[in-house]
């Protein structure tokens, strides 16, 4: 294929310099508008679906007007983890073989690579007898809380799924992921003057402190289970026994038995507070199942590895603790290939980058892989 890399990078710069956090519908809407225009240019059918006022749209894009079954479903997300203002603080820039910017790797580069790969297959008439669906959501970074059911529904119609998350910094692709859980815990005690009558108070922060220690102890690297109390808040002043406190907890797990174990312990802790008189509310739970490859998925991985070797691309398949919508499609029993986008690293941080010399080779790998499953 002939890729106009200058035009490609101009378009990528445009996309990266749009703030499109999961809770910024205006920004994700602009990303959606860009891809609506691009896919219309190649004659594809586009449905813009609004699932929630709190998130941007989902784009359902098909190469055929009516199709109840797809030969392949391609997934991507238009949202990032970054708040409004980040694009202005550190906009898209190129230094040597790297391009930097918020969401450049996760996953605006993957969205653009997906489009140009599909465009090439369309123009080469490789999709004439194929039914292909592209699904782009705006809430992946918040565990696809609104689009979860839709992704699963479209996956059930598909023979296989390709997820354009980025390949890892060393070029690895992903065929196994941990499951993800998220808990929001609120503690309510009784506020009193900490110097005058502390014995009459009930400290929400004291209860929170006990929970932090207990929850962190649930991490077990041997089983692959990690629990992280990542966000806490509480109290109003140093001389007031804290009436309120809260925590946000992240859970990663390899199998559902481990998730059920953690969930059971959290419920037991809720029913038996460390500090008498504290009221505890727990919200949340498992948001993504683990992605465990089927035999059919592993067989396709081997074939894609052979294509990579032909193209002289160094890659391998790994397991990771990061979540993706590929976990949802794999959970539906559908062959799922993940992280088949271009190479990059530093996702979710101010050093997020892509490797420019990986764009065209990884697009070639995607094109050849799609040709394989569509043949």
Buried (B, 14 or more C-beta within 10 A) or exposed (E): EEBEEEEBBEBBBBBBBBBBBBBBBEBBBBBBBBBBEBBEEBEBBBEBEEBBEBBBBBBBBBBEEEBEEBBBBBBBBBBBBBEEEBBEEBEBEBEEEBBBBBBBBBBBBBBBBBBBBBBBBBEEEBBEEBBBBBBBBBBBBBBBBBBBEBBBEBBEBBBBBBBBBBBBBEBBBBBBBBBBBBBBBBBBBBBBEBEEEEEEBBBBBBBBBBBBEBBEEBBBEEEBBBBEBEEBEBBEEEEBBBBBBBBBBBBBBBBEEBBEBBBEBBEEBBEEBBBEEBBBEBEBBBBBBBBBBBEEBEEBBEEBBEBBEEEEBEBEBBBBBBBBBBBBBBBBEBBBBBBBBBBBBBBBEEEBBBBBEBBBBBBBBBBBBBBEBBE
